[in-house]
Amino acid sequence: MATHLDLEEQEQLDALKHFWNKWGNLITWVLIAVLGAYAAWNGWQYWQRRQAAMAAVLYDEIDRAAKAGDTTRVERALVDMKDKYGGTTYAAYAGLQGAKLLADKGKLTEAKAALAAVADKAPDDGLRAVARLRLASVQTGEKAYDEALKTLSASFPAQYTALAADRRGDVLLLQGKRSEAATEFGKAYQGLAAESGDYRRLVGMKLNALGIDPDAGAKAGVTS
């Protein structure tokens, strides 16, 4: 009986050796790859968390400097934020806040640079859209109308398309292109929900000033 068990165990051992000789290297490399990927993933997660934490600290610095009206500190901190944490959400919010202070202080070149960085690198479509809208406003204020229209020609998320159309209408009207401006205002009016309230009425007033009834299409549809 013992001999039979010994022979059976030997056969199992020989089969295991044969299997390992055939597949051992492959199994080893697969395990190495899996464990390596797991370690890399954990390392990436740790790095992401650390980047976010450091960006949050720097954002607080920009927030304090902006509230104090210290443009020098804001500019310096924005450079650090852009260089080290440019792709983070904190960098986007810092850029928007810093750009507002810089624009208010008349430092328009620096404000435009901050907004352009957000429009280019922000991790969120909405933040990029807000940056483009504000950048176009600064460019319009400088009478750089072609630049503003170029900024507003970018793709916008659905919830911002009406705002971009309204802004394009403003620029075109300033250029004396009344017909094109009316077209953009029409897009904005139709794109804004009725719940938009005062803003939609404002766009409607722009159309009225151009001799256009913003609700004419809807009224025609009801009449027919």
Backbone as numpy.savetxt, mean C-alpha at the origin, in Angstrom:
# Nx Ny Nz CAx CAy CAz Cx Cy Cz
12.02 -72.79 19.00 11.19 -71.59 19.00 12.06 -70.34 19.00
13.09 -70.33 19.88 14.00 -69.19 19.96 14.77 -69.02 18.67
15.14 -70.14 18.07 15.89 -70.08 16.81 15.02 -69.48 15.71
13.75 -69.89 15.71 12.82 -69.36 14.70 12.67 -67.85 14.85
12.56 -67.37 16.12 12.44 -65.93 16.34 13.70 -65.20 15.94
14.85 -65.81 16.25 16.12 -65.19 15.87 16.22 -65.04 14.36
15.79 -66.09 13.62 15.84 -66.03 12.16 14.88 -64.96 11.62
13.70 -64.87 12.25 12.71 -63.87 11.82 13.23 -62.45 12.06
13.85 -62.23 13.23 14.40 -60.93 13.54 15.54 -60.58 12.59
16.35 -61.59 12.25 17.46 -61.36 11.33 16.94 -60.96 9.95
15.85 -61.64 9.54 15.27 -61.31 8.23 14.74 -59.88 8.22
14.07 -59.48 9.33 13.57 -58.11 9.43 14.71 -57.10 9.43
15.77 -57.45 10.13 16.94 -56.57 10.18 17.58 -56.44 8.80
17.68 -57.56 8.09 18.25 -57.52 6.74 17.38 -56.69 5.79
16.04 -56.83 5.96 15.13 -56.06 5.11 15.26 -54.56 5.41
15.42 -54.23 6.69 15.57 -52.84 7.09 16.87 -52.26 6.53
17.96 -53.07 6.60 19.24 -52.62 6.06 19.13 -52.38 4.55
18.43 -53.31 3.89 18.27 -53.18 2.44 17.48 -51.91 2.10
16.40 -51.68 2.86 15.59 -50.50 2.63 16.41 -49.24 2.87
17.16 -49.22 3.95 17.93 -48.03 4.28 19.05 -47.77 3.27
19.68 -48.88 2.81 20.72 -48.72 1.79 20.16 -48.11 0.51
18.91 -48.46 0.22 18.29 -47.98 -1.02 17.74 -46.57 -0.87
17.09 -46.29 0.28 16.38 -45.02 0.43 16.94 -44.10 1.51
17.94 -44.55 2.23 18.44 -43.77 3.37 18.89 -42.37 3.01
19.68 -42.24 1.95 20.18 -40.91 1.57 19.05 -39.97 1.20
18.08 -40.50 0.45 16.95 -39.67 0.05 16.17 -39.20 1.27
15.87 -40.13 2.20 15.13 -39.77 3.41 15.89 -38.73 4.21
17.21 -38.90 4.31 18.03 -37.95 5.07 17.95 -36.56 4.48
18.07 -36.48 3.14 18.03 -35.17 2.49 16.64 -34.53 2.57
15.62 -35.37 2.50 14.26 -34.83 2.64 14.07 -34.25 4.04
14.53 -34.99 5.06 14.42 -34.49 6.43 15.20 -33.20 6.62
16.40 -33.15 6.03 17.20 -31.94 6.13 16.48 -30.76 5.49
15.88 -31.02 4.31 15.17 -29.95 3.61 13.97 -29.47 4.41
13.20 -30.42 4.98 12.01 -30.06 5.75 12.40 -29.28 7.00
13.38 -29.79 7.72 13.81 -29.12 8.94 14.43 -27.77 8.64
15.17 -27.71 7.52 15.77 -26.44 7.12 14.71 -25.41 6.77
13.67 -25.85 6.06 12.59 -24.94 5.69 11.85 -24.45 6.94
11.65 -25.36 7.88 10.97 -24.99 9.13 11.79 -23.97 9.90
13.10 -24.21 9.97 13.98 -23.27 10.67 14.00 -21.92 9.96
14.03 -21.95 8.62 14.03 -20.70 7.86 12.73 -19.93 8.07
11.61 -20.65 8.10 10.32 -20.01 8.32 10.27 -19.34 9.69
10.73 -20.07 10.70 10.75 -19.49 12.04 11.67 -18.26 12.09
12.81 -18.38 11.40 13.74 -17.25 11.35 13.13 -16.05 10.67
12.39 -16.29 9.58 11.74 -15.20 8.85 10.67 -14.54 9.71
9.88 -15.37 10.41 8.85 -14.82 11.29 9.47 -13.96 12.39
10.57 -14.44 12.95 11.25 -13.68 14.00 11.77 -12.36 13.45
12.35 -12.41 12.24 12.89 -11.20 11.62 11.77 -10.21 11.34
10.63 -10.71 10.86 9.50 -9.84 10.58 9.00 -9.16 11.84
8.88 -9.95 12.91 8.42 -9.37 14.18 9.40 -8.32 14.69
10.68 -8.61 14.57 11.70 -7.66 15.03 11.67 -6.39 14.20
11.54 -6.53 12.87 11.46 -5.36 12.00 10.26 -4.49 12.38
9.11 -5.14 12.62 7.91 -4.40 12.98 8.10 -3.66 14.31
8.74 -4.32 15.27 8.95 -3.70 16.58 9.88 -2.50 16.46
10.96 -2.64 15.69 11.90 -1.53 15.52 11.25 -0.39 14.74
10.45 -0.74 13.74 9.74 0.29 12.96 8.76 1.04 13.84
8.12 0.33 14.77 7.15 0.97 15.67 7.85 2.00 16.55
9.05 1.68 17.01 9.82 2.61 17.84 10.15 3.87 17.05
10.59 3.67 15.81 10.95 4.82 14.98 9.71 5.63 14.59
8.59 4.95 14.39 7.35 5.67 14.10 6.97 6.58 15.26
7.12 6.09 16.48 6.83 6.91 17.66 7.70 8.16 17.67
8.95 8.00 17.25 9.86 9.15 17.20 9.37 10.18 16.18
8.93 9.70 15.00 8.41 10.59 13.97 7.12 11.27 14.44
6.28 10.50 15.13 5.02 11.05 15.63 5.28 12.19 16.62
6.21 11.97 17.53 6.53 13.01 18.51 7.13 14.24 17.83
8.02 13.99 16.87 8.67 15.11 16.17 7.66 15.90 15.36
6.71 15.20 14.72 5.69 15.87 13.91 4.79 16.73 14.80
4.39 16.19 15.94 3.54 16.95 16.84 4.26 18.17 17.41
5.59 18.04 17.51 6.39 19.17 18.00 6.74 20.14 16.88
6.41 19.79 15.65 6.72 20.66 14.51 8.20 20.69 14.16
8.94 19.66 14.56 10.38 19.60 14.34 10.66 18.93 12.99
10.76 19.73 11.95 10.95 19.16 10.61 12.31 18.47 10.45
13.32 18.98 11.14 14.66 18.37 11.04 14.64 16.95 11.55
14.04 16.74 12.72 13.94 15.39 13.27 13.07 14.50 12.40
11.99 15.06 11.87 11.11 14.27 11.00 11.86 13.81 9.76
12.56 14.71 9.12 13.30 14.34 7.91 14.34 13.26 8.20
15.07 13.43 9.28 16.12 12.46 9.63 15.50 11.09 9.92
14.42 11.10 10.68 13.77 9.83 11.03 13.13 9.17 9.80
12.60 9.97 8.88 12.02 9.40 7.67 13.08 8.72 6.81
14.26 9.30 6.75 15.36 8.67 6.00 15.70 7.32 6.63
15.82 7.29 7.96 16.11 6.03 8.65 15.01 5.00 8.41
13.77 5.46 8.48 12.64 4.55 8.28 12.65 3.99 6.86
12.88 4.85 5.89 12.89 4.40 4.50 14.02 3.41 4.25
15.20 3.70 4.79 16.37 2.84 4.54 16.26 1.48 5.24
15.70 1.47 6.44 15.71 0.26 7.25 14.40 -0.53 7.23
13.28 0.19 7.16 11.98 -0.48 7.29 11.00 0.00 6.22
11.51 0.32 5.05 10.71 0.95 4.00 9.47 0.20 3.58
9.46 -1.12 3.72 8.31 -1.90 3.27 7.27 -2.17 4.33
7.42 -1.58 5.50 6.48 -1.86 6.60 5.31 -0.89 6.59
4.24 -1.29 7.26 3.08 -0.41 7.39 3.42 0.82 8.21
4.27 0.64 9.22 4.69 1.79 10.03 5.38 2.83 9.17
6.20 2.38 8.22 6.89 3.33 7.33 5.90 4.12 6.50
4.84 3.45 6.05 3.82 4.13 5.25 3.11 5.20 6.07
2.67 4.86 7.27 2.00 5.84 8.12 2.94 6.99 8.50
4.19 6.64 8.76 5.17 7.68 9.09 5.37 8.62 7.92
5.43 8.06 6.70 5.60 8.89 5.52 4.44 9.84 5.31
3.22 9.34 5.51 2.04 10.19 5.35 2.02 11.31 6.40
2.33 10.96 7.63 2.30 11.96 8.70 3.42 12.97 8.52
4.62 12.46 8.21 5.75 13.35 8.02 5.55 14.28 6.84
4.97 13.76 5.76 4.73 14.57 4.56 3.77 15.71 4.85
2.78 15.46 5.69 1.81 16.52 6.03 2.52 17.68 6.74
3.36 17.34 7.71 4.09 18.40 8.41 5.00 19.16 7.46
5.73 18.42 6.62 6.67 19.06 5.70 5.95 19.98 4.73
4.79 19.53 4.24 4.01 20.37 3.32 3.50 21.62 4.03
3.02 21.44 5.26 2.52 22.58 6.04 3.62 23.61 6.30
4.86 23.12 6.41 6.00 24.00 6.67 6.62 24.54 5.38
6.00 24.23 4.24 6.50 24.75 2.97 7.64 23.96 2.36
7.98 22.81 2.94 9.06 21.98 2.40 8.44 20.97 1.43
8.04 21.49 0.28 7.25 20.68 -0.65 8.08 19.60 -1.33
9.32 19.87 -1.64 10.17 18.85 -2.27 10.31 17.64 -1.35
10.55 17.91 -0.08 10.71 16.82 0.89 9.38 16.09 1.11
8.28 16.85 1.12 6.96 16.23 1.29 6.66 15.30 0.11
6.95 15.77 -1.10 6.70 14.93 -2.28 7.55 13.66 -2.25
8.79 13.77 -1.80 9.65 12.60 -1.71 9.10 11.58 -0.73
8.60 12.07 0.40 8.03 11.17 1.41 6.79 10.47 0.87
5.93 11.22 0.18 4.71 10.63 -0.37 5.03 9.66 -1.51
6.01 9.98 -2.33 6.40 9.09 -3.42 6.91 7.76 -2.88
7.63 7.82 -1.77 8.14 6.59 -1.16 7.00 5.71 -0.68
5.99 6.32 -0.08 4.82 5.55 0.38 4.07 4.96 -0.82
3.89 5.79 -1.85 3.18 5.32 -3.04 3.89 4.16 -3.72
5.20 4.11 -3.55 6.00 3.07 -4.20 6.15 1.82 -3.35
6.27 1.98 -2.04 6.68 0.84 -1.20 5.66 0.38 -0.17
4.59 1.11 0.04 3.64 0.71 1.09 3.10 -0.68 0.81
2.95 -1.51 1.85 2.50 -2.89 1.66 0.99 -3.02 1.43
0.28 -1.91 1.46 -1.17 -1.93 1.36 -1.63 -1.04 0.20
-2.55 -1.55 -0.63 -3.05 -0.79 -1.77 -3.70 0.52 -1.34
-4.43 0.49 -0.24 -5.10 1.69 0.24 -4.13 2.78 0.63
-3.05 2.40 1.32 -2.05 3.39 1.72 -1.35 3.97 0.49
-1.08 3.13 -0.49 -0.46 3.64 -1.73 -1.41 4.63 -2.42
-2.70 4.32 -2.41 -3.68 5.21 -3.04 -3.74 6.55 -2.32
-3.78 6.53 -1.01 -3.83 7.77 -0.23 -2.58 8.61 -0.52
-1.43 7.97 -0.59 -0.19 8.69 -0.87 -0.24 9.35 -2.24
-0.77 8.64 -3.24 -0.86 9.22 -4.59 -1.81 10.41 -4.62
-2.94 10.28 -3.95 -3.89 11.39 -3.91 -3.28 12.63 -3.25
-2.56 12.42 -2.16 -1.94 13.56 -1.48 -0.79 14.13 -2.30
-0.03 13.25 -2.95 1.06 13.72 -3.80 0.51 14.56 -4.95
-0.58 14.11 -5.54 -1.21 14.89 -6.63 -1.68 16.25 -6.13
-2.16 16.32 -4.90 -2.61 17.59 -4.34 -1.43 18.56 -4.20
-0.29 18.04 -3.72 0.89 18.90 -3.60 1.34 19.37 -4.98
1.36 18.46 -5.94 1.77 18.82 -7.30 0.82 19.84 -7.91
-0.46 19.69 -7.64 -1.44 20.65 -8.15 -1.21 22.02 -7.52
-0.92 22.03 -6.23 -0.64 23.29 -5.55 0.56 24.00 -6.13
1.49 23.25 -6.68 2.67 23.83 -7.32 2.42 24.16 -8.79
1.20 23.90 -9.26 0.82 24.09 -10.66 1.57 23.15 -11.60
2.04 22.01 -11.04 2.67 20.98 -11.86 1.56 20.03 -12.32
0.70 20.53 -13.20 -0.53 19.83 -13.54 -0.26 18.51 -14.28
0.69 18.52 -15.19 0.99 17.29 -15.92 1.52 16.20 -14.98
2.34 16.61 -14.02 2.85 15.64 -13.05 1.71 15.09 -12.20
0.80 15.97 -11.81 -0.35 15.54 -11.00 -1.20 14.53 -11.77
-1.45 14.82 -13.05 -2.25 13.89 -13.85 -1.52 12.55 -14.02
-0.21 12.60 -14.15 0.56 11.36 -14.25 0.43 10.54 -12.97
0.51 11.22 -11.83 0.35 10.54 -10.54 -1.03 9.91 -10.43
-2.04 10.63 -10.93 -3.42 10.16 -10.82 -3.79 9.15 -11.90
-2.88 8.90 -12.83 -3.16 7.92 -13.88 -2.84 6.50 -13.43
-2.24 6.36 -12.25 -1.92 5.04 -11.72 -3.21 4.27 -11.42
-3.06 2.98 -11.24 -4.21 2.15 -10.89 -4.59 2.38 -9.42
-5.88 2.55 -9.17 -6.37 2.77 -7.81 -7.33 1.64 -7.43
-7.34 1.24 -6.16 -8.35 0.28 -5.69 -9.75 0.84 -5.92
-10.73 -0.04 -6.02 -12.09 0.36 -6.36 -12.63 1.47 -5.47
-12.33 1.40 -4.18 -12.90 2.40 -3.25 -12.26 3.78 -3.40
-11.20 3.88 -4.21 -10.53 5.16 -4.40 -10.67 5.70 -5.82
-11.29 4.96 -6.72 -11.36 5.41 -8.11 -12.17 6.69 -8.27
-13.25 6.83 -7.51 -14.05 8.04 -7.60 -13.27 9.25 -7.09
-12.53 9.07 -6.02 -11.72 10.16 -5.48 -10.66 10.58 -6.49
-10.03 9.60 -7.13 -9.01 9.92 -8.14 -9.63 10.65 -9.32
-10.83 10.23 -9.73 -11.51 10.90 -10.84 -11.82 12.34 -10.48
-12.30 12.58 -9.28 -12.61 13.95 -8.84 -11.34 14.80 -8.85
-10.24 14.22 -8.38 -8.98 14.97 -8.36 -8.50 15.26 -9.77
-8.65 14.30 -10.68 -8.27 14.55 -12.08 -9.14 15.67 -12.67
-10.43 15.66 -12.34 -11.31 16.73 -12.80 -10.83 18.09 -12.35
-10.40 18.19 -11.08 -9.90 19.48 -10.57 -8.70 19.96 -11.38
-7.78 19.03 -11.65 -6.56 19.40 -12.38 -6.90 19.83 -13.80
-7.75 19.06 -14.46 -8.13 19.38 -15.84 -8.85 20.72 -15.92
-9.68 21.01 -14.93 -10.39 22.29 -14.91 -9.40 23.44 -14.77
-8.38 23.25 -13.94 -7.35 24.27 -13.78 -6.57 24.48 -15.07
-6.50 23.46 -15.89 -5.84 23.57 -17.19 -6.76 24.16 -18.26
-8.00 24.43 -17.88 -8.94 24.99 -18.84 -9.62 23.95 -19.71
-9.48 22.67 -19.37 -10.07 21.59 -20.17 -11.42 21.21 -19.57
-12.40 22.05 -19.81 -13.71 21.93 -19.16 -14.42 20.62 -19.53
-14.39 20.24 -20.79 -15.09 19.03 -21.22 -14.49 17.79 -20.57
-13.16 17.71 -20.57 -12.50 16.56 -19.95 -12.72 16.55 -18.44
-12.71 17.74 -17.86 -12.95 17.84 -16.42 -14.35 17.35 -16.09
-15.33 17.73 -16.91 -16.72 17.31 -16.67 -16.84 15.79 -16.74
-16.11 15.19 -17.67 -16.14 13.73 -17.78 -15.64 13.07 -16.49
-14.54 13.60 -15.96 -13.98 13.04 -14.73 -14.90 13.28 -13.53
-15.47 14.48 -13.46 -16.41 14.75 -12.37 -17.62 13.82 -12.46
-18.06 13.54 -13.69 -19.17 12.61 -13.88 -18.84 11.22 -13.37
-17.63 10.77 -13.66 -17.19 9.46 -13.15 -17.18 9.45 -11.62
-16.69 10.56 -11.07 -16.62 10.64 -9.61 -18.02 10.63 -9.00
-18.92 11.40 -9.58 -20.29 11.49 -9.05 -20.99 10.14 -9.10
-20.83 9.45 -10.23 -21.47 8.14 -10.37 -20.80 7.10 -9.48
-19.51 7.27 -9.25 -18.79 6.28 -8.44 -18.99 6.44 -6.95
-19.37 7.64 -6.53 -19.60 7.88 -5.10 -20.99 7.42 -4.72
-21.07 6.69 -3.65 -22.36 6.22 -3.17 -23.17 7.39 -2.62
-24.49 7.22 -2.64 -25.37 8.27 -2.11 -25.03 8.58 -0.65
-24.51 7.56 0.06 -24.18 7.76 1.47 -22.97 8.68 1.66
-22.27 8.98 0.54 -21.10 9.86 0.65 -21.48 11.27 1.05
-22.77 11.60 0.91 -23.30 12.84 1.46 -22.70 14.10 0.87
-22.07 14.90 1.75 -21.57 16.22 1.36 -20.56 16.15 0.23
-19.71 15.12 0.24 -18.69 15.04 -0.80 -19.33 14.83 -2.17
-20.32 13.96 -2.23 -21.00 13.72 -3.51 -21.74 14.99 -3.97
-22.32 15.68 -3.03 -23.00 16.94 -3.38 -22.01 17.97 -3.91
-20.80 17.98 -3.33 -19.76 18.90 -3.79 -19.39 18.61 -5.25
-19.23 17.33 -5.57 -18.92 16.96 -6.95 -20.08 17.36 -7.86
-21.30 17.17 -7.37 -22.47 17.58 -8.14 -22.47 19.08 -8.41
-22.03 19.87 -7.43 -21.96 21.31 -7.61 -20.92 21.68 -8.67
-19.85 20.92 -8.72 -18.84 21.18 -9.76 -19.44 20.94 -11.14
-20.23 19.89 -11.26 -20.89 19.61 -12.54 -21.91 20.69 -12.87
-22.67 21.13 -11.87 -23.64 22.21 -12.09 -22.95 23.48 -12.59
-21.76 23.75 -12.01 -21.02 24.95 -12.41 -20.57 24.86 -13.87
-20.47 23.64 -14.37 -20.09 23.44 -15.77 -21.33 23.30 -16.66
-22.49 23.56 -16.08 -23.72 23.51 -16.86 -24.26 22.11 -17.07
-23.92 21.20 -16.16 -24.34 19.80 -16.31 -25.16 19.38 -15.11
-26.29 18.76 -15.35 -27.11 18.20 -14.28 -26.57 16.81 -13.96
-25.97 16.60 -12.79 -25.34 15.31 -12.48 -26.32 14.16 -12.46
-27.61 14.44 -12.21 -28.61 13.39 -12.12 -29.43 13.23 -13.41
-29.00 13.90 -14.47 -29.77 13.88 -15.71 -29.92 12.48 -16.25
-28.86 11.71 -16.20 -28.91 10.33 -16.71 -29.89 9.49 -15.94
-29.86 9.62 -14.61 -30.77 8.83 -13.77 -32.21 9.24 -14.01
-32.44 10.58 -14.17 -33.80 11.07 -14.39 -34.33 10.58 -15.73
-33.45 10.58 -16.73 -33.86 10.10 -18.05 -34.26 8.65 -17.99
-33.50 7.89 -17.18 -33.81 6.46 -17.06 -35.15 6.24 -16.41
-35.49 7.06 -15.41 -36.79 6.92 -14.74 -37.92 7.31 -15.67
-37.71 8.41 -16.44 -38.75 8.90 -17.35 -39.05 7.88 -18.44
-37.97 7.27 -18.97 -38.19 6.30 -20.04 -38.82 5.04 -19.48
